[in-house]
């Protein structure tokens, strides 16, 4: 009986041990495998971290290159306006250029002409009135001087007053008329070119405006045909057309300023010319009276 009991107990213990080995051993193996995998992963991460850092260092962004200035060609401007414009736009542009060149030529030449006139007026005051006679004093003046022209005209009028048709005219009136005629000729010569400046100053803005209207019309027509109304398609042609107005103003403003400047200087020159003519008239009349009195005295002595 005892032997059977011991045998049953031994069989129970063996079954229990077998069951434990069957269920516990796989779990332990899995746990060990998990631990090994975790340690391997940690080791791989630790190993990859320096490599990643190294690769990140190797792939660092290089320093920026120095900025280089690139030349951008402007598709708009005077060159495009001349190239893309028709014969009307080119004619307007050429006309404005010619008007500007003519204005500056007249302004420069008239300025030096007025400067010479003022210098000759001073020379006439210093030489003519200190000469022994008007004829000798007139010959001392510059040949191109307007004051010499007035003096010679007045002297000639006084010398030829005794002609048959002029005897009916009073000597004073005849000399005064001759001097005034010479002064008028000098004034007209000083005003040469001023009419052109006035014309340019009053018409150049409208010529430029005509070019602008013509250019905008053709630009809008081309845009309508192309079917593209974006800002880059509209701004360029319209901006080129507006250049005409700017050129017209650039031509007109100097012409107007030069016209006013030259007219003001002409007034000062003409004041000196008229003063010279009045003084010359007085000297001629005084000389004629002196010669008349001398002639009368000689006639009385001869009697």
C-alpha positions as semicolon CSV with decimal commas, in nm:
position;residue;x (nm);y (nm);z (nm)
1;X;0,000;0,000;0,000
2;X;0,272;0,239;0,089
3;X;0,460;0,150;-0,226
4;X;0,160;0,235;-0,444
5;X;0,119;0,562;-0,266
6;X;0,483;0,654;-0,316
7;X;0,465;0,553;-0,682
8;X;0,157;0,773;-0,735
9;X;0,327;1,065;-0,561
10;X;0,636;1,023;-0,775
11;X;0,423;1,014;-1,093
12;X;0,242;1,330;-0,985
13;X;0,568;1,515;-0,922
14;X;0,706;1,403;-1,258
15;X;0,395;1,526;-1,436
16;X;0,415;1,856;-1,257
17;X;0,782;1,903;-1,352
18;X;0,708;1,813;-1,711
19;X;0,421;2,063;-1,727
20;X;0,639;2,339;-1,582
21;X;0,911;2,270;-1,834
22;X;0,655;2,272;-2,112
23;X;0,500;2,612;-2,028
24;X;0,779;2,803;-1,857
25;X;1,073;2,717;-2,079
26;X;0,932;2,886;-2,392
27;X;0,847;3,204;-2,199
28;X;1,193;3,219;-2,055
29;X;1,343;3,173;-2,397
30;X;1,127;3,448;-2,538
31;X;1,222;3,681;-2,257
32;X;1,588;3,611;-2,312
33;X;1,544;3,670;-2,683
34;X;1,365;3,998;-2,614
35;X;1,641;4,109;-2,382
36;X;1,900;4,019;-2,644
37;X;1,709;4,209;-2,912
38;X;1,673;4,519;-2,691
39;X;2,040;4,517;-2,604
40;X;2,130;4,474;-2,969
41;X;1,900;4,759;-3,066
42;X;2,050;4,985;-2,800
43;X;2,395;4,896;-2,917
44;X;2,298;4,964;-3,279
45;X;2,142;5,298;-3,185
46;X;2,446;5,399;-2,989
47;X;2,665;5,298;-3,283
48;X;2,445;5,475;-3,539
49;X;2,431;5,800;-3,342
50;X;2,798;5,891;-3,405
51;X;2,761;5,782;-3,765
52;X;2,453;6,005;-3,804
53;X;2,633;6,290;-3,638
54;X;2,929;6,231;-3,866
55;X;2,711;6,220;-4,176
56;X;2,530;6,533;-4,061
57;X;2,868;6,698;-4,020
58;X;2,974;6,577;-4,362
59;X;2,651;6,703;-4,517
60;X;2,668;7,049;-4,354
61;X;2,549;7,341;-4,572
62;X;2,847;7,506;-4,743
63;X;2,900;7,881;-4,688
64;X;2,700;8,102;-4,925
65;X;2,876;8,221;-5,235
66;X;2,940;8,594;-5,269
67;X;2,659;8,779;-5,444
68;X;2,728;8,860;-5,806
69;X;2,560;9,148;-5,986
70;X;2,391;9,039;-6,305
71;X;2,313;9,285;-6,579
72;X;1,944;9,276;-6,661
73;X;1,854;9,401;-7,004
74;X;1,565;9,645;-6,993
75;X;1,320;9,551;-7,269
76;X;1,168;9,899;-7,258
77;X;1,305;10,249;-7,311
78;X;1,409;10,475;-7,595
79;X;1,574;10,192;-7,785
80;X;1,259;9,982;-7,777
81;X;1,052;10,289;-7,862
82;X;1,260;10,355;-8,173
83;X;1,275;9,989;-8,270
84;X;0,908;9,909;-8,222
85;X;0,766;10,247;-8,330
86;X;0,622;10,318;-8,672
87;X;0,717;10,608;-8,900
88;X;0,489;10,852;-8,715
89;X;0,648;10,781;-8,376
90;X;0,996;10,810;-8,524
91;X;0,908;11,134;-8,702
92;X;0,778;11,285;-8,378
93;X;1,092;11,178;-8,192
94;X;1,320;11,323;-8,462
95;X;1,118;11,646;-8,467
96;X;1,153;11,688;-8,091
97;X;1,527;11,628;-8,113
98;X;1,564;11,889;-8,389
99;X;1,356;12,139;-8,190
100;X;1,574;12,085;-7,885
101;X;1,898;12,123;-8,083
102;X;1,772;12,441;-8,251
103;X;1,663;12,589;-7,919
104;X;1,996;12,529;-7,750
105;X;2,188;12,664;-8,052
106;X;1,986;12,985;-8,053
107;X;2,010;13,032;-7,677
108;X;2,388;12,991;-7,675
109;X;2,454;13,209;-7,980
110;X;2,219;13,487;-7,867
111;X;2,373;13,491;-7,522
112;X;2,721;13,554;-7,665
113;X;2,579;13,806;-7,912
114;X;2,423;14,006;-7,630
115;X;2,746;13,981;-7,432
116;X;2,939;14,128;-7,727
117;X;2,676;14,401;-7,771
118;X;2,720;14,515;-7,410
119;X;3,097;14,515;-7,450
120;X;3,072;14,717;-7,773
121;X;2,841;14,967;-7,606
122;X;3,106;15,033;-7,345
123;X;3,372;15,065;-7,616
124;X;3,154;15,311;-7,810
125;X;3,109;15,533;-7,505
126;X;3,484;15,536;-7,446
127;X;3,603;15,592;-7,805
128;X;3,340;15,780;-8,002
129;X;3,281;16,077;-7,774
130;X;3,651;16,139;-7,717
131;X;3,744;16,136;-8,089
132;X;3,820;16,461;-8,275
133;X;3,516;16,407;-8,499
134;X;3,227;16,168;-8,538
135;X;3,370;16,030;-8,861
136;X;3,702;15,943;-8,701
137;X;3,529;15,808;-8,390
138;X;3,303;15,581;-8,598
139;X;3,605;15,439;-8,781
140;X;3,761;15,346;-8,446
141;X;3,470;15,118;-8,358
142;X;3,448;14,751;-8,451
143;X;3,317;14,690;-8,801
144;X;3,051;14,447;-8,675
145;X;2,945;14,680;-8,395
146;X;2,580;14,794;-8,409
147;X;2,692;15,130;-8,268
148;X;2,919;15,189;-8,565
149;X;2,629;15,109;-8,796
150;X;2,409;15,365;-8,621
151;X;2,683;15,629;-8,621
152;X;2,760;15,585;-8,991
153;X;2,389;15,596;-9,077
154;X;2,343;15,920;-8,885
155;X;2,654;16,079;-9,035
156;X;2,548;15,981;-9,384
157;X;2,199;16,123;-9,325
158;X;2,350;16,455;-9,217
159;X;2,585;16,475;-9,514
160;X;2,323;16,396;-9,780
161;X;2,047;16,616;-9,648
162;X;2,117;16,882;-9,911
163;X;1,988;16,670;-10,196
164;X;1,696;16,808;-10,395
165;X;1,422;16,576;-10,267
166;X;1,537;16,595;-9,904
167;X;1,564;16,973;-9,880
168;X;1,191;16,989;-9,807
169;X;1,243;16,773;-9,498
170;X;1,374;16,938;-9,186
171;X;1,731;16,833;-9,103
172;X;1,637;16,744;-8,746
173;X;1,352;16,523;-8,864
174;X;1,560;16,355;-9,128
175;X;1,847;16,269;-8,892
176;X;1,603;16,151;-8,625
177;X;1,427;15,926;-8,876
178;X;1,755;15,780;-8,998
179;X;1,874;15,707;-8,643
180;X;1,542;15,546;-8,549
181;X;1,556;15,332;-8,861
182;X;1,906;15,213;-8,773
183;X;1,802;15,140;-8,413
184;X;1,507;14,937;-8,542
185;X;1,739;14,734;-8,762
186;X;1,962;14,660;-8,463
187;X;1,660;14,560;-8,254
188;X;1,537;14,324;-8,523
189;X;1,880;14,167;-8,546
190;X;1,888;14,110;-8,171
191;X;1,546;13,945;-8,179
192;X;1,642;13,694;-8,448
193;X;1,567;13,342;-8,324
194;X;1,344;13,445;-8,036
195;X;1,035;13,361;-8,239
196;X;1,168;13,008;-8,283
197;X;1,216;12,974;-7,907
198;X;0,862;13,094;-7,845
199;X;0,726;12,849;-8,101
200;X;0,917;12,557;-7,952
201;X;0,812;12,647;-7,599
202;X;0,444;12,658;-7,692
203;X;0,424;12,361;-7,932
204;X;0,675;12,103;-7,803
205;X;0,446;11,971;-7,524
206;X;0,165;11,918;-7,773
207;X;0,397;11,746;-8,020
208;X;0,506;11,510;-7,743
209;X;0,144;11,456;-7,640
210;X;0,055;11,366;-7,998
211;X;0,333;11,107;-7,998
212;X;0,203;10,968;-7,669
213;X;-0,154;10,935;-7,795
214;X;-0,035;10,772;-8,115
215;X;0,186;10,528;-7,924
216;X;-0,087;10,434;-7,675
217;X;-0,332;10,375;-7,958
218;X;-0,098;10,135;-8,134
219;X;0,000;9,966;-7,806
220;X;-0,362;9,900;-7,712
221;X;-0,436;9,777;-8,064
222;X;-0,146;9,530;-8,047
223;X;-0,255;9,412;-7,701
224;X;-0,611;9,360;-7,823
225;X;-0,492;9,157;-8,121
226;X;-0,264;8,944;-7,902
227;X;-0,541;8,889;-7,645
228;X;-0,307;8,938;-7,349
229;X;-0,396;9,212;-7,104
230;X;-0,154;9,135;-6,823
231;X;0,032;9,417;-6,651
232;X;0,363;9,331;-6,818
233;X;0,200;9,348;-7,159
234;X;0,028;9,681;-7,090
235;X;0,287;9,869;-6,883
236;X;0,572;9,843;-7,133
237;X;0,411;9,985;-7,449
238;X;0,213;10,248;-7,258
239;X;0,523;10,355;-7,065
240;X;0,719;10,387;-7,388
241;X;0,445;10,606;-7,532
242;X;0,451;10,831;-7,226
243;X;0,819;10,898;-7,288
244;X;0,711;11,121;-7,577
245;X;0,532;11,357;-7,337
246;X;0,837;11,369;-7,112
247;X;1,061;11,451;-7,408
248;X;0,820;11,723;-7,521
249;X;0,834;11,886;-7,177
250;X;1,212;11,852;-7,167
251;X;1,229;12,041;-7,497
252;X;0,971;12,309;-7,409
253;X;1,087;12,409;-7,059
254;X;1,443;12,519;-7,156
255;X;1,305;12,701;-7,461
256;X;1,059;12,902;-7,250
257;X;1,319;12,985;-6,986
258;X;1,574;13,081;-7,251
259;X;1,319;13,299;-7,431
260;X;1,236;13,496;-7,115
261;X;1,605;13,529;-7,025
262;X;1,706;13,657;-7,369
263;X;1,413;13,899;-7,394
264;X;1,509;14,052;-7,060
265;X;1,872;14,093;-7,172
266;X;1,760;14,236;-7,506
267;X;1,575;14,512;-7,321
268;X;1,889;14,614;-7,138
269;X;2,092;14,614;-7,461
270;X;1,830;14,817;-7,646
271;X;1,823;15,075;-7,368
272;X;2,192;15,137;-7,424
273;X;2,142;15,146;-7,802
274;X;1,862;15,403;-7,778
275;X;2,063;15,615;-7,537
276;X;2,354;15,606;-7,782
277;X;2,123;15,704;-8,071
278;X;1,973;15,996;-7,879
279;X;2,316;16,126;-7,784
280;X;2,439;16,088;-8,141
281;X;2,139;16,277;-8,270
282;X;2,211;16,560;-8,030
283;X;2,578;16,577;-8,127
284;X;2,494;16,584;-8,500
285;X;2,246;16,867;-8,457
286;X;2,487;17,062;-8,242
287;X;2,761;17,013;-8,501
288;X;2,535;17,125;-8,784
289;X;2,438;17,438;-8,595
290;X;2,803;17,510;-8,518
291;X;2,899;17,467;-8,881
292;X;2,603;17,684;-8,988
293;X;2,711;17,960;-8,752
294;X;3,069;17,936;-8,873
295;X;2,952;17,958;-9,232
296;X;2,739;18,262;-9,154
297;X;3,030;18,427;-8,975
298;X;3,262;18,368;-9,267
299;X;3,002;18,511;-9,503
300;X;2,964;18,819;-9,288
301;X;3,336;18,874;-9,274
302;X;3,359;18,833;-9,650
303;X;3,110;19,112;-9,697
